[in-house]
Amino acid sequence: MLRQEIKALSEAHMHRYVEVRDQNGICYDGIVEYIDDETLCLAVPGAVEDRSFSPGFGPGFGPGVGPGFGPGFGPGPGFGPGFGPGPLPFRPRRFTRLALPLYALTALTLLPYY
């Protein structure tokens, strides 16, 4: 398919669930999010990042970091019980963005989305 045909199909199926195939035969599926003269952007579902360390440093790195440097930086015997109130709940991303060059795409198929 020509670049203009892929662009026209992508514009016709904006915000729909599609499958695209590139010149190497690799298939990508996702929701058409953005299209311009050179790039097709898909929102790919089910992509979850592996994050074993979430934001927020937990209840602390131990009971404190010693009694303090010398007399201390202000009132108190050290750095306290930790660095924050606790771990924040981790929400994985449901979609990631995938940008594909139009010149490398050979097919676009509309997929049923349940």
Residue pairs with C-beta under 8 A, 6 or more apart in sequence:
1 9
1 105
1 106
1 107
1 108
3 102
3 103
6 40
6 102
6 105
6 108
7 35
7 37
7 40
7 102
9 108
10 18
10 32
10 35
10 40
10 108
11 35
13 32
13 108
13 110
14 32
14 35
15 31
15 32
15 33
16 31
16 32
16 110
16 113
17 29
17 30
17 31
17 110
17 111
17 112
17 113
18 29
18 30
18 31
18 32
18 42
18 108
18 109
18 110
18 111
19 27
19 28
19 29
19 108
19 109
19 111
20 27
20 28
20 29
20 40
20 42
20 100
20 105
20 107
20 108
20 109
21 27
21 28
21 105
21 106
21 107
21 108
21 109
22 28
22 100
22 104
22 105
22 106
23 104
23 105
23 106
28 42
28 44
28 98
28 100
29 42
29 44
29 111
30 42
30 43
30 44
30 45
30 95
30 98
31 42
31 43
31 45
31 95
32 40
32 41
32 42
33 41
33 42
33 43
33 97
34 40
34 41
35 41
37 102
38 101
38 102
38 103
39 99
39 100
39 101
39 102
40 99
40 100
40 101
40 102
40 105
41 97
41 98
41 99
41 100
42 97
42 98
42 99
42 100
43 95
43 96
43 97
43 98
44 95
44 96
44 97
44 98
45 94
45 95
46 94
47 93
47 94
47 95
47 96
48 92
48 93
49 92
49 93
51 90
51 92
54 87
54 88
54 89
54 90
55 87
55 88
56 84
56 85
56 86
56 87
56 88
57 82
57 83
57 84
57 87
58 82
58 83
58 84
58 86
58 87
59 81
59 82
59 86
60 80
60 81
60 82
60 83
61 82
61 83
62 82
63 81
64 77
64 78
64 79
64 80
64 81
64 82
65 78
65 79
66 78
66 79
67 77
67 78
68 76
68 77
68 78
68 79
72 78
